[in-house]
């Protein structure tokens, strides 16, 4: 999976991973890591798909960044 993501990133594609998790009764849904991400969202996920999206630079972007 990491190789697929790296290949997409090397080709300037934005990568999105689609995953799911079956929640167990009594699972902790409140704990967060130091960045504010819920712990339950970062562990024991099952990957369904990895998408590589070509994010085309729109004409108005360079001027907006200035």
Backbone as ProteinMPNN parsed JSONL, in Angstrom:
{"seq_chain_A": "XXXXXXXXXXXXXXXXXXXXXXXXXXXXXXXXXXXXXXXXXXXXXXXXXXXXXXXXXXXXXXXXXX", "coords_chain_A": {"N_chain_A": [[0.825, -1.189, 0.0], [1.935, 1.271, 0.812], [3.809, 1.609, -1.206], [2.169, 2.014, -3.443], [0.945, 4.448, -2.783], [3.216, 6.093, -2.659], [4.083, 5.97, -5.334], [1.949, 7.261, -6.618], [2.142, 9.802, -5.401], [4.69, 10.544, -6.289], [4.071, 11.026, -8.889], [2.719, 13.368, -8.807], [0.074, 13.162, -7.908], [-2.812, 13.625, -5.939], [-3.459, 11.782, -3.094], [-5.979, 9.652, -1.852], [-7.302, 7.643, 0.643], [-9.653, 5.122, 1.099], [-11.277, 3.74, 3.764], [-12.509, 1.521, 6.353], [-13.936, 0.752, 9.59], [-15.08, -1.569, 11.909], [-16.917, -0.815, 14.648], [-16.618, -1.639, 18.06], [-18.724, -2.575, 20.804], [-18.74, -0.298, 23.446], [-16.397, 0.928, 22.715], [-13.789, 3.36, 22.893], [-14.629, 6.522, 22.086], [-13.797, 9.081, 22.42], [-11.124, 9.767, 23.027], [-8.222, 11.525, 21.942], [-5.348, 12.134, 19.809], [-2.209, 13.985, 20.026], [-2.537, 15.812, 18.003], [-5.188, 16.203, 17.823], [-6.708, 14.302, 16.542], [-9.062, 11.737, 16.548], [-8.405, 8.76, 18.346], [-9.682, 6.383, 17.651], [-10.008, 6.65, 14.961], [-7.611, 6.081, 13.784], [-6.58, 3.543, 14.088], [-6.605, 0.025, 13.424], [-7.975, -0.043, 10.93], [-9.562, -1.033, 7.861], [-8.405, -1.111, 4.666], [-10.02, -0.16, 1.728], [-9.784, 1.021, -0.793], [-7.447, 2.905, -2.807], [-7.091, 6.05, -4.107], [-5.852, 8.015, -6.779], [-5.7, 11.303, -7.536], [-5.654, 13.676, -10.056], [-4.754, 16.823, -9.521], [-5.462, 19.547, -10.954], [-3.891, 22.609, -11.695], [-5.578, 25.542, -11.314], [-6.268, 28.481, -13.261], [-6.612, 30.858, -11.762], [-5.231, 30.482, -9.39], [-2.317, 31.059, -9.057], [-2.3, 33.923, -8.862], [-3.845, 34.287, -6.597], [-2.238, 33.302, -4.604], [-0.197, 35.112, -4.451]], "CA_chain_A": [[0.0, 0.0, 0.0], [2.8, 2.454, 0.852], [4.416, 1.766, -2.53], [1.148, 2.59, -4.331], [0.799, 5.861, -2.412], [4.441, 6.785, -3.065], [4.056, 6.089, -6.795], [0.999, 8.327, -6.958], [2.711, 11.081, -4.962], [5.796, 10.85, -7.2], [3.464, 11.484, -10.145], [1.972, 14.59, -8.471], [-1.335, 12.888, -7.691], [-3.301, 13.72, -4.563], [-3.909, 10.435, -2.745], [-7.059, 9.51, -0.883], [-7.524, 6.252, 1.006], [-10.981, 4.815, 1.605], [-11.147, 2.651, 4.728], [-13.595, 1.419, 7.331], [-13.652, 0.057, 10.843], [-16.253, -2.002, 12.651], [-16.782, -0.389, 16.039], [-17.051, -2.586, 19.076], [-19.489, -1.999, 21.907], [-17.902, 0.249, 24.51], [-15.147, 1.481, 22.179], [-13.51, 4.74, 23.286], [-14.861, 7.434, 20.967], [-13.482, 10.443, 22.848], [-9.686, 10.024, 23.144], [-7.579, 12.112, 20.765], [-3.895, 12.235, 19.884], [-1.719, 15.351, 20.264], [-2.982, 16.674, 16.91], [-6.637, 16.334, 17.886], [-7.356, 13.254, 15.756], [-9.596, 10.684, 17.412], [-7.641, 7.511, 18.29], [-10.476, 5.354, 16.976], [-9.901, 6.877, 13.515], [-6.246, 5.847, 13.32], [-6.13, 2.177, 14.377], [-7.414, -1.135, 13.028], [-8.811, 0.261, 9.768], [-9.431, -1.916, 6.707], [-8.316, -0.33, 3.432], [-10.869, -0.625, 0.632], [-9.259, 1.518, -2.065], [-6.565, 4.071, -2.829], [-7.361, 6.832, -5.307], [-4.906, 9.052, -7.155], [-6.465, 12.341, -8.222], [-4.854, 14.711, -10.693], [-5.233, 18.11, -9.036], [-5.026, 20.497, -11.974], [-3.729, 23.985, -11.237], [-6.519, 26.468, -11.957], [-5.631, 29.723, -13.709], [-6.667, 31.924, -10.751], [-4.467, 30.142, -8.191], [-1.074, 31.816, -8.858], [-2.569, 35.288, -8.405], [-4.392, 34.213, -5.24], [-1.126, 33.004, -3.688], [0.62, 36.331, -4.325]], "C_chain_A": [[0.875, 1.26, 0.0], [3.461, 2.698, -0.495], [3.441, 2.409, -3.506], [0.984, 4.079, -4.053], [2.025, 6.654, -2.86], [4.479, 6.985, -4.577], [3.118, 7.206, -7.226], [1.555, 9.695, -6.587], [3.865, 11.503, -5.867], [5.303, 11.357, -8.547], [2.53, 12.666, -9.923], [0.467, 14.355, -8.366], [-1.663, 13.061, -6.216], [-3.866, 12.349, -4.217], [-4.969, 10.476, -1.651], [-7.249, 8.022, -0.629], [-8.932, 6.12, 1.577], [-10.856, 3.585, 2.497], [-12.347, 2.639, 5.663], [-13.119, 0.669, 8.572], [-14.978, -0.337, 11.48], [-16.035, -1.647, 14.11], [-17.344, -1.446, 16.974], [-17.839, -1.863, 20.154], [-18.527, -1.508, 22.987], [-16.586, 0.831, 24.034], [-15.022, 2.957, 22.573], [-13.631, 5.661, 22.066], [-14.487, 8.877, 21.304], [-11.992, 10.763, 22.892], [-9.116, 10.52, 21.826], [-6.068, 12.082, 20.95], [-3.493, 13.698, 20.043], [-2.124, 16.331, 19.174], [-4.492, 16.848, 16.871], [-7.405, 15.323, 17.054], [-7.823, 12.158, 16.711], [-8.801, 9.395, 17.226], [-8.374, 6.437, 17.498], [-10.381, 5.476, 15.455], [-8.536, 6.513, 12.943], [-5.774, 4.411, 13.493], [-7.138, 1.155, 13.879], [-8.4, -0.833, 11.899], [-8.555, -0.769, 8.661], [-9.481, -1.066, 5.447], [-9.19, -0.976, 2.354], [-10.269, -0.214, -0.711], [-8.321, 2.695, -1.836], [-6.797, 4.762, -4.167], [-6.231, 7.83, -5.532], [-5.642, 10.076, -7.997], [-5.504, 13.39, -8.772], [-5.461, 16.063, -10.321], [-4.692, 19.203, -9.956], [-4.977, 21.919, -11.392], [-4.673, 24.891, -12.023], [-5.819, 27.795, -12.24], [-5.594, 30.807, -12.628], [-5.779, 31.671, -9.522], [-3.175, 30.943, -8.033], [-1.307, 33.237, -8.344], [-3.1, 35.298, -6.971], [-3.293, 33.982, -4.214], [-0.26, 34.236, -3.461], [0.059, 37.191, -3.301]], "O_chain_A": [[0.589, 2.211, -0.729], [3.657, 3.845, -0.895], [3.834, 3.254, -4.31], [0.893, 4.881, -4.983], [1.892, 7.761, -3.381], [4.866, 8.054, -5.051], [3.456, 8.005, -8.1], [1.454, 10.641, -7.368], [4.007, 12.686, -6.179], [6.035, 12.039, -9.264], [1.656, 12.938, -10.746], [-0.326, 15.237, -8.694], [-0.875, 12.684, -5.348], [-4.673, 11.808, -4.973], [-4.868, 11.22, -0.676], [-7.347, 7.233, -1.568], [-9.347, 6.906, 2.428], [-10.394, 2.53, 2.062], [-13.097, 3.611, 5.755], [-12.056, 0.048, 8.589], [-15.893, 0.481, 11.574], [-15.085, -2.116, 14.737], [-18.384, -2.054, 16.72], [-17.637, -0.671, 20.386], [-17.611, -2.226, 23.387], [-15.74, 1.194, 24.851], [-16.004, 3.7, 22.586], [-12.83, 5.581, 21.135], [-14.822, 9.795, 20.555], [-11.624, 11.935, 22.802], [-9.458, 10.029, 20.751], [-5.563, 12.016, 22.07], [-4.359, 14.562, 20.182], [-2.067, 17.543, 19.379], [-5.022, 17.545, 16.006], [-8.615, 15.459, 16.873], [-7.069, 11.711, 17.575], [-8.548, 8.976, 16.096], [-7.755, 5.67, 16.761], [-10.645, 4.509, 14.74], [-8.327, 6.626, 11.735], [-4.66, 4.087, 13.081], [-8.348, 1.38, 13.905], [-9.533, -1.315, 11.916], [-7.454, -1.307, 8.549], [-10.472, -0.384, 5.187], [-9.107, -2.178, 2.106], [-10.248, -1.004, -1.655], [-8.389, 3.382, -0.817], [-6.71, 4.139, -5.225], [-5.716, 8.419, -4.581], [-6.155, 9.744, -9.066], [-4.658, 13.92, -8.053], [-6.559, 16.399, -10.764], [-3.592, 19.713, -9.749], [-5.893, 22.359, -10.698], [-4.576, 24.992, -13.246], [-4.888, 28.178, -11.531], [-4.648, 31.593, -12.579], [-5.601, 32.57, -8.7], [-2.943, 31.477, -6.948], [-0.573, 33.701, -7.472], [-2.825, 36.231, -6.217], [-3.411, 34.425, -3.071], [0.342, 34.388, -2.398], [0.595, 38.268, -3.037]]}, "name": "protein", "num_of_chains": 1, "seq": "XXXXXXXXXXXXXXXXXXXXXXXXXXXXXXXXXXXXXXXXXXXXXXXXXXXXXXXXXXXXXXXXXX"}
